[in-house]
Amino acid sequence: MGNTDIKPALNGVRVLDAATFIAAPYAASILGEFGAEVIKVENPKGGDPWRHFGTATNQPGMSLSWLTEARNKRSITLNLRDPEGAALFKRLVADADVVCENFRPGTLEKWGLGWDVLSEINPGLVMMRISGYGQTGPYRDRPGFARIGHAVGGLTYLSGLSGEIPVTPGSTSLGDYMSGMYGAIGIMMALRHRDTTGEGQVIDMALYESVFRVLDEIAPRYAFEGHVREPEGTGTVNACPHGHFSTGDGKYMAIACTTDKMFERLCSAMDRSDLLEAYGDQSVRLANRDKVILEVEAWTRSLDREDIMRRCIDHEVPSGPINSIADIFNDPHFQARENIVTVPVPGIGDVPVPGVLPKLSLTPGNIRSLGPSLGDANEAIYGGELKLSDAEIADLEARGII
């Protein structure tokens, strides 16, 4: 744990999160976990649609997805499409360090809130823009979600079994989360430059780009050999045995023998010196992949998963259970690492959510609150900071501007 007398790493940084759904708001959430003040700017009519996505709770507009990913934020309502709303946003930008947005390219410009306008108001502003295809290029105006980013970026093509329709990679919005992480990295680098020079800048992220960036050697290999990487199912073409295996109790586990040394350890765990003699060289294993996998599968299916895990651990074989969320909740390592943190939410109860990453020794992040109710900071921001009168606030509310 960090020293409680030391301020959070991002203490004093103010973020205006004017985005919706996951990618850009996730970047803002990361900053909020490490001490940044994050103000969620939402449409007065229902707020961020993410509030209603996923599993509903007993509080309208407070889904479990919202509670999890809008952590450590305060909410204000503001209609950016209205000139008066845009004028209020500009006043907030004057004292902000970061703006996060994920509208289609050109949308903020249409509302008079483009980079040229905002940077003139605040030359040190860092503006992070995430969209399906980025701010430039022939596809810039196309809508995009994580599923589209997975498809266009090349990941979906690799997912599933050869010859079958590609599956959803992980059944999660992976591209959104990866783009949010890259966005947070970009913000930190831009803030570092700003603190040195006083100059703000724009971060331009496309959902498909973060997906494409993590596909190993796929690009240079295609360029060098014309090789089109295909789905590899439960294994990989580069190592063997290296994949997923069923166990005798109907569960599954992963084993990764990327080197000859790892295979030697696996053979010891299996008590099969004959396999080591026959297939000790990786090239021989790859040439006889089916035979090797059949031998390993016969072994894993002969014992319960805990027995297989124990033998693999005793022989230092890289392995792990293929966990369901139920397994994860019962895993002592997840508990020890505080990978699940339970946060009380008024009116809803205790809500367990994924913990904070990365873990810093001196200035660790924390979860101070989960997703806010819509407009919970309107009074503090509009009345307290912008000094609007009660009558002005009531008028703006009546006309749907806040």
N, C-alpha and C positions, 0 to 999 in steps of 0.2 A: 504494500500500500504506500501511496505517496505521503509526503509530509503535509499535514493539514494546514500548515502556515504558508505553504507555497501556493501561489495563485494558479488556477488552471492554465494549461498551455495556451489556450485561445482567449483568455480573459481580455475583455475590452473590444473584441471583434463583434461587430453587429452584422447580421445576415438578414436580408429580405428574401424570403422564400416565396416567390410568386408563381411557382410551378405547381403541377398537378401529378397525380399518380406516384410513380416510384423513383425514376432515375435521378432527376435533379433534386427532388425533395430528400432523397436518400443521402446525397452529398451534403445537404444542409444538416441532416440529422447527425452525420458523422462529426461535423464541426461543432454541433451543439453538445455532443457527448463530451467534448474536450473543452467546454467552457464558453464557447461562443454564444451570444444572445441571438436566438433565431426567432424572427417574427414571420409567421405564416400569413401571407396575404391571400385571402380567399374571396371568391365571388359571393356577394350577399345572398344570392339565390341558391342555397344548398351547400355552398362551400366546395371544397375539393371533392370530386367524385370518388376519390379513394375512401372517403368516410363511409361510403355505402357498399364498398367492395369486400367480398369475402363473408365471413361469419358475423351476423348481426349480434349485438348485445341487447340488453333491456333499455339501453339509452339510444334513441334515434340518432343517426349520423355518427355513431361511435363504434364502428365495427372493430373486430379484433385486429384486422389488418391496419386500420387507422391507428389504433392504440399503440401497436407495435412500432410502426414506421414513422409516426409523427411525434416521437418522443422528444422531450426537452424543448418543445416549441410553445410559443404563445400565438394566439390567433387574432387577426383583425379581419374585418370584412371590408372590401373595397372593390368597386366596379371600375376597373381600369379602362373599360371601353368608353366611359363617360368622361368628357373633358374635365369636369370638376374632380372626378376620381383620379384622373391622370395627374392633375395638379397637386392633389394630396400626396400621391406616390412620389412625385418629384421632391416634395418637402422631406419625405422620409429618406429618399436617396441621398440628400445633402449630408446626412449624418451616418450613412451606412458605409460599411467596408466592402460588402459583397451583395450582389443580386444574383439569385438563381432563377432561371426561367426555362421552360421547355415548350413554348408555343411554336407553331409552325413558323419557319423563317419569314420575316416580313410583317408578322402580326403586331409586334410591339411598335415597329416603325409606323404602321397604319394608325396606331393610337397616339402617335407623337411621343413614344417612349423608347426610341431606338438608342443605340450606343452613342451616336453623335450628340443626341440631346442629353442623355444621362451623364456622359463623361464631361460635358461642358459644365454641368451642375457640380460634379464631383470628380475632378481630374484623377484622384487616387482610387476611384472605384474599380473593383474587380467584378466582371460580369461573366457568369458561367451560363452558356447556352447549350442545352442538349436537345437534339431533335432526331428524327428517324434517320436522316441522311446528311445532316450538317447544314451549315449556312451557305455552302457553295456547291457547285456541281449540278449536273442535269437532273438529278432526282430530288433536289432540295425541297421542292414543294409537295412531295408525296408524304402522306401520313405514315407514321410508323409506330409499332409497339414492339415489345421484346420478342414476341413470336416472329415478327417480320425480320427483326435484326438477326435472330438465330438463323433464319432461312437464308437471307441475303449474305450474311457474314461467313457462311460455309459450315457452321456447326451442325445444323439440322441434317445436312447431307450425310454426315458421319454417324448419325445417331440411329441405333437399332441394329437389325440383322440384315445381312447382305441379301439383296433381292426383294426385300419387303419395303412397304411404305415407311419413310423415316418417322421416328417417334419424336415427341416433345422432349428436348434435352432436360432431364431432371424434373419435368412437370412443374417448373418454377420460372419466374421472370428473371432468369439469370442475366440476360443482357442488360436489363435495367439496373440491376445491382452492380454489375461490373462497370457500366458507364458511370454510375454514381460514384464509385470508388475512384475511377480515373478522373472524374470531375473534381472530387475532393483533393486529389493529388495536384491537379492543375491549379486549384484555388490556393493551396498552400505555397506553391512555387510563385504564383503571381503576387501573393501577399509578401513573400520574401523580397521579390523585386520591388514592390511598392514601398516597403519599409526602407529599402536602400536608396531608391531614386525618387520616390513620391509619385511615380507613374502607375496608373491603373492600366488594365488591358482586358481583352475578351478571351475567354476559353471557349472554343468551338468543338463540341463533342457530338458524334453520331452514334446511334445505338449499334449499328452493324460493325463499326470500327473496333469497339472494345471486344466484340466477339471474334472478329478476324485476327486480332492481335494475339490471342492466346492459343493459336492452332499449331504450335510446335514448329516443325520444319516444313510444313505443307507447301509454303510458297517457294522457297529455294529448290526443294526437290522437284516440284513441277517444272520450274525453269530449267533445271539441269538435266532432268531425265524425261520430262513429259509425263511424269507419273501422276495419275489422279487417285488420290487416296479415297478408299471406299470404306463403308461401314465395317467395323471389326467385331461387332457383337459384344460378347463378354470378354474378349481377349484383346491382344495387340499383335501386330505382325512382327514387332521388333524383339520380342522376348517370349520365352516359354519355359515353364508354365507361368502365366501372368494373366490372371483373370478371376472369374467368379465361379464358385463351386458350391454345390448343394451338400448338406450334411445329413447324417442319419436321422436326425430329429426334425427334418423338414425345414430347416433354416438354411441360410446362405452365408458365405464368407468370401473374403478376398484374399488371394495369395499373390505375391509379386516377387518373382525370381528374375530380376533384371540382369544378374551376372551368374557366372559359373559357380562362384563361391556361395551365392544364395541357394542355388540348386543343390549343391553339396550338403548344405545344412538341411534342406527339405528332405533329401534322401535319408539323412540320419534320423530325422523326426519320423519318417515312414518306416525306418529300419529296412531299407531297400538298397543295399550296397550294389546290387546288380543293376539298378537303374542308373546309378552314378557311372558305373563302368560302361554301360551302353550309350548313355546320353549326356555324359559329363561336359561335352563341348556345346556351346550355344548354337553353333551352326548345325550340328547334328540334331539337336532338339528341334530347331526350326524346320529342318527337313522331314522330321518325324513327329510333327506337332500333334496330330490326331492320336498317335499311340501314347505319347507322353501324357496328354490330357486325360485319356481314358484311364491310365494307371493312377493318376492323382485323384480323379473323380471316384474311382473304386475305393480308394483309401478314405476320402472325406465322407463318403456315403456309409462307410462301415462304422462310423463313430458319431456321437453327438457333437454339436459344435463346440461346447465347452472343452471336450476332450481333445478335439483337433486344435483348438486355440492353445490349450495348455502345452501340447507337444511342440507346436510351432514356437511359442514363446520360450520354452526351455531350450530350443535349438536356435534361437535368434533368427527365425524365419520371418521376414516381413509379412504380416497377416493381420486381419481384423475382421470383426463381425460386420455383416451388412445390416446396419441398424435401422429399425423403424423408429418413429418418434417415441413409441412406448419404450423401446430399448434405451434410447437416449435419456429419457427421464429417470431411468433406473441405473444409469451408468455412474459409478463413483468418480470416474475421472472428470466427466462433465461437471459434476458437483464440486469437485475440488478446484477446478479451474474457473468456477463461477460462470460457466457458459450459458446457464439459465438463471435469470434474475427475476424474482417475484416483486412486482410493484403494486401497491394498493391504488385503486381508482375509485373515487367517491361515487356511490350509487351502483357500482358494478362489482366491486370486490377485488381480491388479489388476482393479478394477471401475470403469469409467467411469460417472459419474453427472452429472446437471445441476448446475451450479455454484450459488453462493449469490447470492440477490437480497434486497434491493437492494444496490448497491455504495456503501459509505460511505467517504469519503476518510480519516477519522481513526480510526474504529473498525470496520473491515470485518469481516464474518463469515468463518467458515472451517468446513471439514469436518474434524473431528478423528478421526472414526471412522464407519463405516457401522453398519447395524443390529446390535445386540448379540445374543449367544447368550442363551437363556432362563435367567434367574436369575443372570446373571453378577455382579450386585452384591449378591446375598443375604448373603454373608458380611460385606461391608463395611457394609451398612445394618443388618442385624439383629444381627450380632455387634459390629461396630465402633461404630455410632451408638446403637442401642437397648440395647446391652449385654446381649443375651440370651446365655446360656451355650451351649456346644456341645450339651449334653444337651437344653436347651430347643429349640434349633433342630432337632435331630434328631427330637424328639418332634412338633414342628409339621409337619415334612416327612412323617413317617410317617402323620400323620392328615390330610394333604392340605390343610392350612391355608396352608402356604407351599411 
